[in-house]
């Protein structure tokens, strides 16, 4: 079989870039036959490009997932990225090599899938650092300075004990200026105060691989890097600190990280236990054809949940139609949903298909379903029961195959008890309920959301606003946010528009946020933030955090459990 050439280069994957990077990269057509193989791939596998072009990739890499969970086939089939899948491949000489693979679909100018690209990274780089750091000092420095990745070692007190030449270059700082300083003062990472990778490594006693973070150079420039963290051990095996290695984030790596980090889920941002439960539920039910009812206050992101269900499900390539039921009167909504025949009413001068017909074989998102009238409830119930309906003014039944995702900020059970919503329709809609918590009940997500909105408006406006004063973050976290995520974004946008420097201060906030009392509805939120900040400042060392808060370790644990912070250490 002849290979199908790639008709146009991937949109952000110039060939010159691939040839200069150290990671192995290869590309395949839709039959999984190799049509690009860079130098690093040759070095890793032991094959030359001329030997593999046109061959199925399964015969070259021979990994333990080729026959069961092939990442390349998955990217081609689903049109999505596969990130950091851990596998074991065999070199040409039979040597097993543990690797991390990430794949992305390749598309032409008309968005048709032409094949896929895969990048490969050996997994043993960070682990080797333990052996390197156990050697004699002079040998250790020579080796570390030869690496292209920046390397920093840190003792038990989170103070820097060494930095290699690449680290000095990337951070634009000399070694004699960082020795003995706290690592957070040197790296100024965006996760230092919220989710320190090294703290997680030391807590879980396992390395962190390829995490995307921002660090700040001494000249104030922000650099996006991929970071690895591992426990640093003495020759006897006891932990004596940690080691970080990092390299600048390349355009190739952006192919497998457009979802922007481990706390982003198809546009939804959160790391709290309740949001993680929502993410897991959405993943579990996406492949089902069952009706989903998304509950949540206004501004919590119900439409984003519907979008995620559509993207993850088998109907992702089929029609996806949205209707906000609250914006139409009864007569207009009936026509919008079910269509009408010519002459059905004044002004109906032609036949018109409704949203159900347009969504046939796909998904229909019915937002604000709690606002529909009894008449529409009856018609909707019939569609859910029989999968058929008639257009307004029509007599011919029309069959449809549509998955329904509905959403409401109202308590439908209360509406049922008041006689304003049909009980049989409620149970037809509430097959799989997904409940989004209000923002006030997930305070640990607020710093992530603030950071996300800062990046968003920095990209939109070009203004270099990328910092938030601690007391401003305190206000953000302790505010009850009746308008939820939408209100938080509005507040950040307001402050961003008024900012003239690189930092959001209290004076820039909207008046209602700036002057709001920090007790009442936000009291528990504020307490959670204070506890979490103490934990972060002490790298989640419970005894030290309790001492900083002036409470016992037992009291700290009890409050963490009450506020839902225990799961973060699990």
N, C-alpha and C positions, 0 to 999 in steps of 0.2 A: 504493500500500500504506500502510495506516495504521500509525503507530508504536505500539509497545507501551510503555506507561509503566513506569517503574521502580516495582515494587510496594512496595519498602521501601528506605530509604536504606542505603548501604553502612555496614558495622558501625563503622568508625572514620573516616568521611568526612562530617562534618556540613556542610551546605550553607553555613552562615554562615562556616565556616572557608575554604571554597573561594573565596567572594566576596571575602575580604580578602587572599588571598595574591597575590603578584606573578606566579607562574607561570601559564601558560595551562593550563586544565583543561577537558576536555569528556568527556561520557559518551555511550555508544551502547547500543542494545538488541542483541539477538542477531542482528539483520539488519544491524548496523553503521549504523543510522540514528541521527542525533544527537538526543538528548533533553535534553542540558544543555550549556551553553556559557557560560563565565564571562567577565568583563570583559577579563581579560588575553588570553583567546583571541580576543576581538573585536579588540583592539589588534594582536595578532600577525598575524592573517590578513587584516584589512581587512573582514571580514564582521560583520554584526550578528546577534545571537542569533535574532531574528525571521526572518532570511533563511535560516538553516541548520537550524532545528528540523525534524525529519522527513526531512532529506536524507541520503544516504549520505556518510559522512565522506570517502570517496575523492574526491568532487567538490569538497570544501572545501580539503583540505590538499595534494592533488596531489604527494605525496612520491615519491621515487625507489624506494621499496619497496612502494608501495601494491599493485602487481600481483604482487609476488613474495614478499615477506617481511613482510606486514602484521602489525604488532605487536598491533593490536586483535583481529584474527581469531585470532591465535595464542593470546592470553589466553583468548578465549571457547572455542576448540576444546580447549585443554589444561587450562583451569582453573588456570593458573599465571601468575606475574608475568613480565614481560619488562622487563629493566632496562637503561636507558641505551643504547639502540640509536641509533647516529649516522646521521642521514639528512639529505637536503636537501629542503625543501618550497618551494612557490611561494605567495607572497602573492596576494591578489586582483588586484593590479596587475602580476603576473608576476615580481616581484622574488624571486630565489632566496634562501633563508635556511637556513644550516646549523643544525641543531637536534639535541638529544638527547631521545628520547622514552622514557617508561617507562609500562607499562600494567599494570593489575590487573583480574581478574575481579570483577564485582559479583554478590553472592548474596543470596537472600532468607533468611528465618528458618529455612527448611528446607534450606538450603545448595544450592539450585538456582541455576544461573547465569542471571542476568537480562540480562547485557550486560557492558560493560567501561568502565573509566575510564582516560583517558590524560593524563599531565602532560607538558608540553613546556618545555624550557629552551634558549634560544639558546646557541650554543657560543662566541660571540665575546666574552663578558664579560671573561674573564681575559686574553685576548690584547689587548684594548683597553687594559689597564692599562699595557702597555709604552709606548703612545703618550701616555697620561695622564702617566706618570712622567717623560717626556722634556720636558714643558713647563716653563715658568717656575715657580719655587717657589710663589709666591702663588697662581697659577692652579691648580697641582697640588693644593694644600691645599684650596682651595675646592671643587674637583671631588670629591676623595676624601672630604671631610667631608659631601658631599651624598649619598653612597652609603649604602644601608641595610646593605650587607655590611661586615664588618670587614676592613680591609686593613693588612697589615704588610709593610714592605720590609726586606731583610736583606742585609748585605754579604758579601764573600768569607770573612770570619772568623766568620760566623754570628751577627753582632751586629745588633741592630735599629737601623735608620736612620730609620724613620718609622712612625707608626701613625695611623690616621684616627679621627674622633670615634666612629664605630660600633664600632671595635675597642676603644677606651677603655671604652665603655659595656658591651660584652659581657664584657670581661675585668675590669671594675671596677677600672681602674688608670689613672692619669694619664700622659700622654705623657712628662713630664719624669722619671718613675720608670722608664721602660723604655728610653729612648734609650741605646744603647751596650751594653746587657745582652745576653748570649746568649739566643737565641730560646727554647731549651729551658727556661730559668729563668722565662720569662714565660708561655709557653703551657702548660708542664707536660703536654704531650699524651701520650696513652697509646701513641703510636707513636714518640715522640721517641727512645726508647732501643732500639727494635727495628726499625722500618721507616719511617723519616722520609720523608714524601711529597716534601718539598723536596729532600732528598738524592737521591731517585730521579729527580726532575725534572732536577736539574743533571747527574747522571750520564748520563741518557739524552737530555738536551737536548730534552725534549718535555714539555708540560704534563700535570698530573694534574687530572682533573675529578671533582667531586662525590664525594670520598672521605669516609666517615663516621668521625669521630674524636671523642674526648673531650678537652676542654681544662679546666684548673682556673683559676677566677677567683681574684683576690687574697684573697677572703674564704673560700676553701676549697671553694666550691660547684663541682660538676662540671657542665659543660654539653656536650651532644652537638651537634656542628656538622657541616655539610657543608663540606668544604674544597677549594679549588682552589689549585694551585701552578704557577708559570710562571717561566721564566728572565727576569731583568731585564737589559735590554740598553742600552748607551749609544747615542747617535745614530749612531755609526759601525757598530753591529751587534755589538760585542764584549760578551760576558757580563760583568756587573759585580755579580752577586748574584742574589737571587731575590725573588719577591713571593708572598705568601699572601693569599687572600681567603676569608672564612668567614662563614657565616650559621647561625643556630640551626636545628636539625633540627626540622621541623614534623611534625604528625600525618599530613599528606598524604604526606610523603616516606616515612613508615613503611610505607605500602602497598607500596612497591617495595624495601624493605630488611629484611624480616622474617628473612631468612636471615643477617642480622647480619654483613655484611662480606665482603671479598674472599677471606678465608682460611677461610670456612665452606662446606662442600659437603654440603648435605642432612643437617646434623647432625654431620658429620665435620669436625674442625678440624685444619688443618695447612697449612704453606707450604713444607715441605722438598721437595727435588726428588723423593724417593721417594713422598711423599704426592701430589704433583702428578701423578706418573705413574699412581698408583692412580685419582685423580679422572678423568683423561683416559681410562683404560681402561674405567672404569664407564660413562662417557658414550658411549664407542664401542660397547659391547656391549649397552647397555640395550634398544635396539630389536630385538635379535636374539631368537629363540626358543630359542637354544642353552642347554644346561646350564652353570651356573657353579659352580666350586668355590672357596670363599674359605678361604685358609689363613692362619693367624696364631696367635700365642700367646694364651692366655687374657687377656682384658681389653684387646685391641687394637681392638675395635670391629667384629667380623665381622658382627654383626647389623645394624649401621648401614649397612654396605655392601650387604647384602641389601635393606634398606629403600630405599636410594637407587636400586638397580636397579629395584625395583618402581615407585617414584615417577616415574622417567624413562621407563619402557618403555610400550609400547602397551597393556599389561594393567593400567595404573594404576587403572582404574575397575572392575576385575574382582576376584574374591575373592583375598585374600592370607592364607594360613594358615601358622602357624608351629608347629613341633614340635621340642622338645629331646629327641633320641633317647636321651640319657644318663640321663634320669630315670625311664624305664619298664623294667620287666622284659620278657623276650622276648614272653611271651604277651600282656601288656597293650599293648606297642608294636605287635604285629601287628594287634590289634583297633583301636588308635588310627589306624593308617595306612590299613588296608583295610576297616574296619568288620566287622560280624558279622551273621549271620542269627539269627533267634529260635531258641533252643534249641541254639545252637552249643556252648555250654558251660554249666556250672552258673551260674545267675544271669543268663543271657542271656534275659530274659523278653520282649524286644522286638527288632525289627530296628534296627540302628544303622548309619548312614553313617560312613565313615572320613574321614580328612583328605584323601585323594586325591579322593574324591567331592566334598567340600566345596570343594576348590580348583579344580574343573573350570572350564576357560576362563581360569583365573587363574594364580597363582604359589604354589608350596609351598616353604617354607624349612625344610630339614632341618638343624638345628643338631647339632653333635657327631656327625657321620655316621661318624666313626671308631670309635664305641663300639657299633655294631650287631653282632648275632650273625650267624653263617653262615646261619642260617635266614632272617633278615630280608634279608640280602644277596641270597640267591637270589630272593626275591619282588620285591625292589626292582629287580634286574637285569631281570626280566621286564617290569615296568612301563616301564622306560626303553627297552627294545627294542621292545615290542609296543604300548605305550600302553593296556594292559588288564590286569585282575586279577580275582580272585574274592574276595568277602568270606569271612571265617572261617566255615566251616560251609556255604558256598554252592557252587554249581556253575555259576551263570550268569556268563559273562564280562561285565565292565563296562568300557566304553571311556571314556577320559578324555583331555582336552587340557589338560595342566598343564606349566608351565615349572618346572623344578627349579633352585633355588639351594641348594647344600649348603655346610656350613662345618665345619671341624675344627681343633683345635689339635694334632692328632697328625700325624706324618709318615706318610702313607698308603703312600708308596713303600716305607718300611721295614717297615710292616705286611704289605705284599704279599710282600716278600722273606722274611718270617718265616712266611708261610703263614696269616696271621690275617685277611687281607682279600683278596677275590677280585680277581685282576688284571683280568678283563674288566669288572668293575663299576668298578674304579678308572678305567679309560680311558673308560667311559661317563660318569663324573662329571667327569673332568678335561678337559672339552672347552675351557672357557675358565677357566684358573686366574687367580685374583686373590690376590696375596700381600700381607698387611699387615705392615710392618716393626715390630719391637718398639720401644717408646718409647726405649730406650737408644740406638737407631741413628738417631734423628731429634731430637737435643737442641734444635735451633732451634725445634721446635714446642712445647716445654715452656712458655716464657713465655706463648704464646698460650693454651694450655690452662689455665694458672694464672689468667690474666685472665678467661677464660670461666667457670671455676668460682667465682671471686670474685663476678662479676656474678650468677651463678645463685643463690648462697646469700644475697647481699645482697637480691635480689628476694624470695626465699622468707622470710627472717627479718626484713627491715627493718633489720638492723644495718649501719651505714655503714663496713664494712671494705672498703677499696678500694686499699690500698697494700701492697707487699711490700718488706721490707728487701733491699738488694743481697746481703748474705751469705746470706739465706734463699733468694733466687733462685739463688744459687750452689749451695746444697745441693740444691735441686730439680733443677737442670740436671745436676749431677754424680752424682746417685744413679742406680744401675742399674735401678731399678723392675722387679723380676721380675714384679710384678702388672700392669705396664703402665698404661694410662690409668685403669683402674678403681682401682688402688692410689693413683695420684696424686690422683684426685678424693677418695678417702677421707682422704688426708693433709690436703688443703686444707679439707675439711669439719671434720675434727678440730680443726685450728688455728683455723678460723673460729668454731667453737662456743666455744672458750676465750678468744677475743679480747674485750677490753673497750674498746679504742680503735679507731682506723681503720687500723692497720697490723699485718701479720703479722710477728712476730719469731721468732727461733730458739727461744726458750723455749716457744713455743706448739706447736711441731711434735711429732708422735708420737715417742716415745723411739727407735724403730728408725731413724727418719730423722735425728733430731737427733744421734745418736751414731755414725752410719755413717761408716766411713773414706772419704775422698775420693779414693782411688786404686783399684787393682784394676779391676773391671768398669767403673767409671765414669770411668776415667782419660781415655780418648779423648773422652768426653762433656764432661768438665771442660775439656779443652784446647780443644774446639770453642767452648765458652761463653766462655772467656777471649779467644780470638781474635775472636769475634763481638762481644763487648763493646768491645774496642779499636776495631774497625771502626765500630761504632755511635757511639762517643764522638767519632770523627774523621770521621763522616759518610761512611764507606766510602772515605776517601782512603787508599790503600794505603801510600804512603810515610810518612804521619804515623802510621798504625796500627802499622807495623813499628817506627818509632822508639819509640813508646810501649811496645811489647813487648820492645824491646831486641834485635831481630833484623833481618836484612837484608830488603829487599823481596822478593828472590828466595826466601828461606826462607819468608817469609809466604805467598807465592803457592803454593809447594810444599805447605805444610801446609793451606792452604785447599782445594787440589785434593784432597788425601788425605782431608779431612774432609767433602767434599761441599759446601763453601761457595761454590765458584766460580760455580755455577749461579744463585746469588741476584743476581749482578751482571749476568747475561746479559740 
